[in-house]
Amino acid sequence: MDLFQKCENFTRAREVQAKGFYPYFIPLAGSEGTEVEIRGRRLIMVGSNNYLGLTHHHKVLEAAQMALLKYGTSCSGSRFLNGTLELHEELERRLAKFIGAEAALCFSTGFQTNLGAISSVCGKDDVILCDRENHASIIDGCRLSFAEVRKFKHNDMGELEAQLERAAGQNKGILIVVDGLFSMMGDLADLPTIQKLAKKYGARLMVDEAHSVGVLGKHGRGAAEHCGIQPDLVMGTFSKSFASLGGFIAGPARVIDYMKHHARSLIFSASITPASAAAALAALDVIETEPGLRRRVLHIAHHVRTGLRKLGYVTGGTPDSPIVPVVVGDQERMMRLWKTLFECGVFTNAVTQPAVPPGMDLIRTSYIASHSDEQIELVLQRFEEAGKRVGILPSKLAQAEGM
């Protein structure tokens, strides 16, 4: 069989494109945070992870511009060799202090952070217990580690304990790794129970705070702070609330130093660009000094979640999340809803398997602290209009016929 035959056999994307509702790789001509320009039209953006609206915050923009002028566009090398700036080390010190850890280490992307952190600290004599709905970067980090990987049903504490009991009996090193806030369904991990089980069986706990840092917790430290726990390792990204690009892992100083010398995705990748590092540092300043932003985005998300449910939509997630998924279930109907919303001027994310389990196809919406009340009301109106056009919500005519 020819190596490329699988590529020829992949026709699903072309089939959806032919039907006119392919929702991926849409080029943006411009962005103002809460609105984007696409093919000459302006749409309200409710598909971004720019939760605090900092991509256009004046402090973040100014910091990126100053770094660009001082250091140029790139470090042109890895952190291990010539690519470490004082700016990187300042960011790591600030992040460690912010999270409440001894040390932190920055990677060039969030994906690389999970790849490097997990695969460096776990090896063939270890066991990793992984929630089945963890992000793909966690799954791939587990695969690269050569450790024994055991998945447990999403947020199933009974199965997790059974796996822990089995692993503890083998006298192996154990890492439990979970998303703090799951990116598609917008629900929280049961972190208090997970930490109790980790301590009971001598396991270490790593929490991916990509979608929760900056948003959840009294100080914006994430789901762990929100739930009142302190994990052994905390991972975060700069591409969401930090309005930049990159990622970090925080934890005990000796563990971070070990990762610094063993994480292949750090050692063999170019370091975070100066502008990105400066933007993340400025965003951290805003997160620490403007707590009203996280209150605002959670208020908006709660209002939308309540409004969508009143309209008749099925939504998932927790009230403590900027993510509001609208569960449709059927893939084609979900795609039609996405296309209709797009035509109505609302940019959302169409999500299907493998990002969600079969039969859980959904429209993922997420909100920004800088969304105006008028924009949010318009989004709810457009969801009502689109839902009726697609047949997910009953129209007035259908309601009248049913009387």
Number of C-alpha atoms within 10 A of each C-alpha: 5 6 6 8 9 10 9 7 8 10 11 9 11 11 12 14 13 10 9 12 18 18 19 11 6 9 9 11 12 13 15 12 21 21 18 19 16 15 10 10 10 16 20 22 26 26 19 19 21 26 31 32 24 27 22 16 16 11 16 25 18 16 20 23 17 15 19 17 11 11 14 14 13 15 17 14 17 19 22 15 11 12 18 17 17 8 16 23 15 13 22 21 17 17 25 21 14 15 24 15 20 16 21 28 25 28 30 24 23 24 20 24 28 29 25 28 32 27 24 23 18 21 17 11 13 19 27 28 22 22 22 16 23 21 19 14 17 26 20 17 21 28 16 16 22 17 21 18 16 17 17 19 13 16 19 14 15 11 14 23 18 12 17 24 14 12 21 17 9 11 12 16 19 23 25 22 24 27 25 28 30 22 25 24 24 25 21 23 21 18 24 14 13 22 20 13 20 20 11 13 16 16 23 18 22 24 24 29 25 28 28 31 29 29 29 24 18 14 19 21 23 25 30 27 19 20 16 11 15 20 20 17 21 27 26 31 29 29 21 25 28 33 26 26 20 25 25 27 30 29 23 14 15 11 18 21 14 13 21 22 12 16 22 16 22 25 19 13 18 21 27 27 25 27 27 27 30 26 29 28 25 24 26 23 15 19 23 13 11 13 16 11 21 25 15 20 24 23 18 22 23 20 15 21 25 14 17 20 12 10 15 13 20 15 20 18 20 16 18 20 26 33 33 27 26 24 19 20 17 14 18 14 16 24 25 22 26 28 22 20 23 19 14 18 19 24 24 22 21 23 23 21 12 10 16 14 12 12 13 19 25 29 25 24 24 26 29 28 22 19 21 12 10 8 17 18 14 16 22 18 16 19 23 21 16 22 22 16 16 19 13 16 17 16 16 10 8 12 9 9 8 7 5
